[in-house]
Amino acid sequence: MGRINSAHFILNVFGSGVALVKLLTSLLVIWLTLNWKVRKARKAFEKELVKQGMLKHDARRISAQFATLKDNIENSVKQSLRGWR
């Protein structure tokens, strides 16, 4: 009976490790995707503003808010993870 319980324990630990790796991989993909999408959105927004007649410098300054919002989202997620511990 003891061998069966230890085998179940080992399988459960291994399964938990696999689930943790999947979770961390998903979080990494989400983080990379968010960075990529924010970069594309900033460039497209700047392009449209310049097309409408705004100076390039001003368009960059306004589009910097996309990066600020992304940073705020990342900090919120980090704080929620710290609070969870």
Residue, then its C-alpha position, 0 to 999 in steps of 0.5 A: m500500500g505504501r508503494i502505491n501512495s508514494a507512486h501517486f505522490i511522485l506522479n502528482v508532483f511531476g504533473s504539478g511541475v508540468a502544469l507550472v512549466k506550461l503556466l510560465t510558458s504561457l505568461l512569457v508568450i503573453w508578455l512577449t505578445l503584449n510588448w509586440k502589439v504595443r510597439k505595433a500600435r505605437k508605430a501605427f498611431e504615430k504614423e496616422l498622427v503624422k499623416q494628419g499633419m502633426l509633428k513627428h516629435d509630438a506624435r511620439r510624445i503622445s504615443a508614449q502613453f501606450a508604453t506607459l499603459k503597458d507598464n502600468i498593466e505589468n506593474s499591476v500584475k506583478q503587485s497582484l502576484r506579490g500580494w498573493r504570496 
